[in-house]
Amino acid sequence: MSPRLNFATQRTAGSLGSSLFMKFHPQPATRSHTPCRQPSLILFSLDVARMIANSLSEFIQCQVAELRHGNREKAYQALMDVDDPASVPLLIAAFWGDTDTSFRNHLLMVIAKFRLPETFSFFAERLFDDYWRIALDYLVAQGTPEALAVLERGRERRFDTRREADEFCEWLGEAIEQAKQGSCEWADGRHI
């Protein structure tokens, strides 16, 4: 990806609509000054819009590579700004394609923000591996009876050390209490 497109992608990834709106619908002119549209800017904006619309996968791949080897904070923020659920399978594939714990944690946080029903079993499985903290957050945020049932099954998890087991049980107990409140809201029809 060329530096020009990479910069434009990062600049517009979170606010493409508003950026393009301003370029195609300029603000009314002031009394003494008529704004001059730059044709190259409009064409460049069209190129960026076309690139983003046609290559979500390229954008995700670029940001995942940056997350893996470059500026993690910048890449993480760019991924958090993506609002397209079509990015989730790409992020899950990247999760399985790497073993770095920090990298995987960042990806899980991005995936969790979508709260897609399709990712429920993925996060239920994470409750039984090293990523259980993020799985707890996701399951509590679901606030459903199904999420509560998965959390209850978490009591069956075994650990190598007593310290690990105690920490997990403490977090799990708190998560179950929070999930019970969410499940009650679902049952009462108060959940929005």
C-alpha positions, 0 to 999 in steps of 0.5 A: 500500500502506498504511503499516500493511501495508507495515510488517507486510510488511517485518516478516514477509517473512523470518519469516512462519511463525515469527511466525504460529506464535507468534500461533496457538500461544502459549507455555504460561502461567507459573504466575501469569500467563495470556497474553491474546490480542489478537483484533485482533492475530490478525486483523491477522496473518491479514490480513498472511498473506493479503496476503503469500500472495496478492500476492507480485508486489505485495510484489516490485514494492514492494521493487523500487520501493524499491530503485530510488528509496528505501532500497536496503539495506533493499529489497535485504535484504527481497528477499534474504529472499524464499524463493519462486522465483516471484519470479524472473521478476518480478525478471528483468522488473525487470532488463530494465525499468531501465538503472541499473547499481547497481539491476541489480547488486542484482537479479542478486544476488537472482536468483542466490541461487535458483540455478534451472536456468531462470536458467542461460542468463540468467546465461550471457548476463550473462558477455558484458555489464557484469554479468560479475562476478556471472555468474562467481559464479553459474556457479562456484556451479553447479559443473556441467560445463555451467557450466564450458563457458560459462566456457570460452566466455567466453575468446572475449569481446572488450573495447575496452581492454587493461585491461578485457580483462586484468581479465576474463581474470584473473577468468575464469581464477580462476573456471574453476579453481574451476569445474573443482573443482566439475565434478570433484565432480559427476563423482565424485558428491560434489556435494550 
